[in-house]
């Protein structure tokens, strides 16, 4: 499981946790998140450049 | 006469989130139009919201910068000029004067940002009070607190609270001073704020509320802060996080209309044709909103306008996330003052709804466990600018 960070606002998506309140269940891999999904904190689109893979444990 | 260096190009002044986000959105619509970005700092792309929660994870300034200006120039197919101050704009001649160059523009975007507000302080160390408004200042602050024990924060607003939480998590003793009776005084009702206040206090934050710092003086290797209530505290570093004031000086001396910010219409055009303003420096339809979501909305609309389709900006309800892991807070500020807070306490949190007299939701504040309802409640809040 990996974590992904929005480089615009710092929001972290943790594959292990998912975002159940946003309809994304725990364990959902980044590549399985719909292309029209956007960062819940700043609205940046998934399809853009804005997420980077972070190393190490989930924050 | 200065040399005119460019054929007319779209020129963006500012390489913060606003300037670079606009450039990215524009490039999605038009890959070819000549684009120049002027930066007064070194032009790296970085996440500004990260500056107030990067200490606990021991991030250096270099780690926060995710792309160099050279990488951005390639990515954006743009000419990026760093370390340059713009002296003036000739709006009639469509020429920008910057560092001895005259730069011709077809369309000009001012994404200048905002300056930290400072309060006048007495004392021989008043000039040592620090602020963090960009990556370089973050690096400077990080050096200043290295090996030190205590930080005093002026301001218990959004940035002040985030820094307080981050510094506590990084192992520092933290004092927070603010004239308001509770933290986030302008955004939160009392009960919700008290929840945040006690969580941070339990984490170690020492609050000095209802008072202000009056003087900062050097006492051997440390600093003494005198407070208006007659008390004093000793610290190593003082960090001011009182708020932001839009940068309007360039616009003013170039004859553009300014008020609190650089005044723009819904299409983000200033009082001069083909001159636009975006982000923290802009006052869009009467509003200055120094947050990330409004910048993203505005950047998208302005990119369309610059690409040839005039597009007014639309602001949906835009929640603001306060990054205080000890007690997370999400606030969707109501765009009107006529209404009242209805506060509901739950296990581990608070849901506060700001409603009109017929019970319509106009805004909200969620604290602790309640933050999981952000998405659901945001859908019920009317747009800020429909």
Interface residues (C-beta under 8 A of the other chain):
Chain A: X6 X7 X8 X9 X10 X11 X21 X22 X40 X41 X42 X43 X44 X48 X49 X52 X59
Chain B: X17 X21 X24 X45 X47 X49 X50 X53 X57 X66 X75 X292 X293 X296 X297 X321 X323 X372 X373 X374 X375 X376
